[in-house]
Amino acid sequence: MVTTLRQTLRHTMLAAMLIGTLTACGGGGGEPSNLVNPPPNQNPTANAGPDQTVASAARVTLSGSGSDPDGSIASFAWAQTSGTTVTLSSASAQNPTFTAPATTSTLGFRLTVTDNSGATAIDDVLITVTPPTANQNPTANAGPDQTVASAASVTLSGAGSDPDGSIASFAWAQTSGTTVTLSSASAQNPTFTAPTTASNIALGFRLTVTDNRGGTATDNVVINVTAASGGSTTVVSGKITYDRINFKSTAGAGLDMDNPVVKPARRVTVQALSTGSPATVLASTTTDASGNYSLTLPVNTNVRIRARAEAKKSTAPTYDFSVVDNTNSQAVYALDSAVFGTGTAAQTKNLHAASGWNGTSYASTRAAAPFAILDKIVDSFQKVLAVDAAAAFPKLTINWSVNNVPTSGNLAAGQIGTSFYSNSQLYILGAANVDTDEFDDHVMIHEWGHYFEDKLSRSDSIGGSHSLGDSLDMRVAFGEGFGNALSGIVTDDPAYRDSSGSAQAADFEINVEREPQAADNSGWYSEGSVQYILYNLYDNHVDAADNLALGFGPLYQVFVGAQKTTAVQTSIFSFVTALKAANAASASGIDAIVSRQRINSANINDTGSNETNNGGNASDVLPIYTAISTNGSTRTICSTNAFGEPNKLGSRRFFTFTLGSAANLGISVGGGASVDAALVLYRGATSQSKDTLGNGGTETLSVTGSPAGSYVLEVYDFNNADGDTSNGGRSCLNVSVTAS
């Protein structure tokens, strides 16, 4: 399941273009008959970037771009068109910056793009400045402690982040040890040459990070310099592995607990720790694709090796994934060696995380579980990196515990209900002999798919329970079908299996490649249809109408592009429409797969306006989007719980309207005495809702200064969306929109 996800919509105002012409002239006695006039110049396109909402006094960057189909872009020119006057860093830069005013304001800017033939195009963007809020301080990270050789070149690894702004500066200062000279005290990653020393010494440094509103944070790092005499360091290397438990070959037979397979722990952090209290990190690295690591350490030093269940990288491509115990203050899981002396000769220290299973029960620590979970996360983000090497993955915390049970309640006590993702947190079941998901690869990847939608793409899913036989809200159908399909795409295995029961000896299976039939509730409202479409668009297995093998790249480009910026709600319609537009040569193959799911693919558009499949309810399902004027005239539309609650087909209905210019909006939704009207207004992925509990009356929403653009209005009777089927039914709502 997934909670409602929201991201920022890119909204581009329509550009008016000036038409340039080319004229060919003949000389002397006139134009020769074989002289061909050059083709007329094609105008460029301009893109002033997404509308933005920023805090007062924030540093703002305008994201301009342009393209020219028959030439090149010669210049960019920015001009402010409305709002409190600000000063651009450069009016001719592609991406100028400015400081937002200290007062609330809406600023308008126009970008003019000129091509190499003098033709121009324009685009506008709005920057909404919100009232000042209390500044949240940034965080600073001075990087890991290091152990380096005498006279070695050293790089300090600084980093910082700001939850409500940006990092303005870095400042390094040495706090202890022999004085060294930094290449730049204000650089994020300065360098210096370690002192030449006959004994081991320690150098201390402090990093101060300052954000764009003056907030600061500090962090310290220690650089241990080993003596210049020979033999002062040695190498400890090894391999980190874990027990993976696979499913038995027989469907429904669950996990093969007695036959673990040893797998490498890839991309995990490996540290050498001192034995002092508190322990310090003497050296740190990450394992490679085979689970191997190597650390250079001082000789004759007592240490322990620790493998942490985390995959982190601060340089591009960046990622930050960690597996923690949500029932123990979100402590990161780790695997430690015994204390040993480094001696003077290189040595090997391998660490293995065992499953803890003794043939009948878990008799010891389930050390393998966090590393098994992390390894599926590694598979998932590497699938993305294979088609986008520059992708950046925001922080994701994976919460797993042996106490995580399928009972809803206190998350910190393990009462998580089911494995789920919400707000950069992924929760995984761990209840042995009941339902534990750490070895259920497809479950893990499905939930990571919701993180992918949230952070790299977009989902408008309203969440809630779901199954393959349900007629779902189209947004839920797409999000859950995508999660199922992604699990097959990442593993190249369409068999989605989820273990449960005593000794994990049972499971159910979904084959995401199998084609749902009409009797299986196929259609645009079915997660089964969505998973079938997405997986078969990807895979290279020819069956039935599927003779297409697009691979992951074209699908990924739609997810991070058009699906992220669609003006309507995310669904199979918005996705397939964009996919066909970007892959015209494959349109017939796409149609063949999509149309088998009773979806009108040949004439598809992002609103599904040509769709004829009403799910068996001709009155309350189609059209998916109904146009409504902004002159205050009333339209009537009906909500139903005929397909179930709270997130099923027909419960929520959709209107669309467009504002040609900024306006004040007044929206009214009402029904009879038993109706509890509710509404949500969307502008891309941003939303405003109004739902005051209580039957009868009219729900209203007033919005001042709504920008020009396309809007979606969702209306429903809350009685059909509260999960209580004892109330509700077919409820008709009277809806009006007024723009002034």
C-alpha positions, 0 to 999 in steps of 0.5 A: 500500500502507499499513502497519498504522494505529492510532488511539485508540478511543472507548469508552463504558460503557453508561449507566443512565438514570433515568426521569422522568414528567409528570402532568397534573391536572384541577380542579373537577369533573374533567378535561374530555374534550378535555384531552390529557395532555402526552407523557412526558419523554424522557430525555437521553443522556450521553457522558463522552467517550473513555477516555484513557491519559495520562502521570503529572502530565499535564493531562487534560481530560474531554470531556463532552457530552449531548443531549435529544430533547425539551428541553435540557440543564440541567446536568452533574455529574462525580464520581470513582468510583475510583482515586487522588483528584484535584481537578477544576477544576469538577465542574459544568463540561461539560469539567473538567480535572485534573492526573493523579497522579504514580503509576500508577493507573486513575481512574474518573469518572461524568458525570450529565446532567440535562435541563430536566425533571429527568430524568438520564442517566449515562456513565462514563469511565476515565483510565489513568495511565502511569508517568512518562517522560522529558519531550520538550521542546516546539517553538517557532515565533515566526513568519516575519520581517516587514517593516512600515511605520513606526507600523504595527500588528504581530501576532507569530505565535507557535505551539508543539507538544509531542510528549508533552503540551500547551503550558502557556504562551507568553512573549515578550521583546524582544531588540533594537531600539527598545523597544516595548510588547507587548499581552501578553507571555504571549499567543500572538499579542501585538500592538504598534505599530511605532516611528515612525522616519526610517530603517529599523530592526530589532526582535528578539523571542524566544518561549519556549514551556513545556510542561505538564511544564516543558520549554521551547523558544525561537525568534526573529523579526525585525520590520523597520520601514521609514522613515516618509518616503514611498516607503520600500516597494514591491510585488513581485507575480506568479504561480507556475505549473508544467507539468502533464503529463496522460495521453494520451486513449488508455488505455495510451498513458501521459503526454503528455510533449510537451504540458505544460499550465501550471497555477497553484501554489496555496497555496504559500509565497512568500518574499522573501529577502535576498542576505546569508549567511545569507539572511533572509526579508524578507517571506512570503505564500502564493499564492491559488487562481490562483497569485498572490502579493504582497509589500511590500518595502523599496525599493532592496533586492536580493532573490530570490523563492522559491516553496517546495513546501509548503502551510502554515496555522497558523490554522483550518483548519490544514494542513502539507504539504511536498514534500521530497527524501528523498535529500537530508536531506528538504530542501524543494523550492523555485523561486528567481528571479534576484537583482533590485533592488526599486527604487522602483516596483511590479514583477512577478516570475513564476516557472514550474517547467518539467517538464524534458522536451526531447522525448526525455528529461529534459534539465534539472531536473524543477522541476515535479514537487514542485509537481504533487505538492503541487497534488494534495494541495491538491485532496485537503484542499480536498475535505474542507474543502468538507464540513468547514470546520473540519477540521485536517490534521496534518503530512504530509511527501511524499518525492519524488526522481528517485532514488526507484526501485521497489526496496526498501531504503534509503529515504534512497537512494531505494529505496522499492519503491513509492509508499506512506504510513506514519507521516506520511510519504508516499513517491512514485516518481520513476524516469524511464523506469521508474516515476514517479508525480508526474503520476499524480494518482490514485496521489497521492490514493490514498496521501493517502487512507491519510494521511486514514484514519490521521489523520482516520479510522481503518484497521485494515489490515495492509498488504501487496501487493494487486490487484483479483483478490485475495481479501483480508483485509477490512481491507486490501480496505477500505483499498485500495478506499477509496484508489482510490475517493477518487482518483475522488471528489477528481478527479471522474474514475473512471479511475485511471491509473498511468504507467510505462515508457520516456518514461512512454509506458505506463499501466494503468487501473482504472475505479473506477465499473465494476461488478466481477462475480462472475468478478472476485472481487466481495465484501466481501474485494475492493478492487474491490467496495469502490471500486465501492461507495464511488464509486457512493455518492458520484457522480451518474452513474446506471447499473445499480442506482446511482440514488444521489448522496450526495456526499462529506459523508455518507461523510466523516461516517462516516469521521470518526465511526462508522468511527473508533470502531467496536468491531470491525475496520474493513471495508465492514461497519462502514462501510455499517452506519453509513452506513445508520443515518445516512442512513435515507432512502437505505437502499434506494439504498445496499442496491441498490449494495452488494448487487450486490457479493455483500454482504448489505446488507439485513440488514447489521451491523458484524460481517457476521454475516448474510453468506453469501458465503464466497469459495468456501471454506465451511470457513474464511471464515464466520462473519467473527466467532465469539463466544467465552465468557470462562469458559475453554472452548475454541473451535476455528477454522481458518486457511488460505492457500488464498487466498494470503499474507500478507494474504489472506482466511482467513489470520486469523480473528476472535473477539468477546467482551465484558467487563461489568466490568474483569477480568484476561484470560488468552488461549491459542491453540495448535495441532499441532506444525507450527502457529506460533500468533499472536494480536492482541487489539483493544479498538477501535483499540488492540491487544496482540499475541503471536507468538513464532517457532517451531512447536508449543506454545501462545501465551498472553497475560495482560492485567491490568485490562482495562477493560469493553467489547467486544473482538476477538481475531485468531488465525492460524498465522504460517505462513499470514501470512509470505508463504512459501507453501511452508509453512502450509496449513489449520491449526486453532487451539484458542482459550480466553479466561478473565476473572477 
